[in-house]
Amino acid sequence: MMLERLTKQIPNHQFIMADFDMLREAESALTGILAPVVSHKLDKSHEKRDYPTYLVPRGDADIFFPTDFQLLKSMYKSMSKQNSRIMKTYEFMDIYSREKWTQTKSGYNPLKEDFYNTSIFLSNP
């Protein structure tokens, strides 16, 4: 497992990970805890086709799983004996970025306005 190798082989590491902490409600969202969304991007960037199952021909769709950040934090503490922090992406950007780095010319800021369903894990905060 990645966390085991990281904590054993690089004891003084700094680890940052960003991912989806939840996925959009979609017809393709399978039932269950941390169930995936199975989706295919169409020609236009905003168009997609969702599937009701993960049993689609290989290469036809992407399968997205959300990350359980609380479980990751617990596992990290158990393996490394070190603390960690979980932040929403917009919180992280407020602290560690400059507005001009993340904002478009129109004033739109996708990292703060769009990615509400993403979080960032920080080891050894």
N, C-alpha and C positions, 0 to 999 in steps of 0.2 A: 504494500500500500504506500501511496505517495507520502503521507504524513509520517509513517514510520521511518522511511528512508531519509526524509528531510530532517527529522529530529535527531536521528542517529548519526548521519554522515555530515551534517552541517549544523552543529549545535548552536552556533551564534547567528543563525539565519534571521532574516526579516522576510515575511511572507505576506503578499497581498493577493487577494483573489476577488474578482467581481463576477457576478452571475445573476440570473433571474431568481428571485425568491418566491415568486408565484407566476403563474401563466394566465393569460387572458381566458375568459370564459369563451369557449368555442364548442361547436357541435362535435368537434373531434376530441375534445378533452375527455380522456378515458376516466372512468370512475376510480376512486381510491385515493389514498394519501400520496401526495406528490406524483400524481398520475401525469403522463406526458400529453403533449399536444402534437398531433401528426399533421403536418402542413406542407404544401408545395407552393413556392413563389411563382406567380404567373408573369407575363411580359411587363406589365406596369408594376412599379415598386409597391404600390398600395394594394395590389390584387393578390389574392391567395386562394388556394383550394385546400380545404380541410378534409381530412379523412376520419371516418368513425372508428378506425382500427389501426393498429400498427402493422398489420399484415398486408402491406402493399409491396409491389415489386421493388426489388433492390434499386436504389437510386431515384425512385419516383418522389420521395418526400423526405423532409427533415423531421426528426423526432426530437422534440424539446422536452427536457426534464427540468423542473425547478430544483434548486439547491436548498436543503434544509440547513440554514446557517446556524441555528441553535444546536443541532446535532454536530455540525462541524466544529463549533466552538467547544462543545463538551469533549469530543474526540481529541481535539488538539490539546486541551488542558490535561486530559488523561495521559497522552503520549509524551508531551513535552514538559509537563509540570509548569507551564508558563501561561500567563494570561493572554487574552486576545480581545478584540473589539469588533463589533458588527455595527456598520453604519449604513443608512440608506444612501444611495448614490448622490442625491441632491445635497445631503448633509456633508458628505465627503468633499464635493465640489465647492461648497460654501467655504470650507476651511482650507483646502489644499490647492485651489485653482484661482486664477484671476478671471474676472468676467470676460475679458477680451479673448481669452483662450478658448472659451466654451460657447460664446455667443456669436450668432451670425450677424451680418450687416443689418438685417431687419430688426434685430433686437431679440429674436427668438433664441432660446437656449435649450437645445434638445436634451442635454445631460441633466438639466434641472426640471424640464417640463414634460418630457416624454417617458423617461425611464423610472417611473414611480414604482415599478415592480422589480427593481434590481437593488441589490445590496453589495456591500464591500466588506470583506473580512480582512482584518489587520492583525498580524501576530505581534506580540510584544509591544503593545501600544505605549 
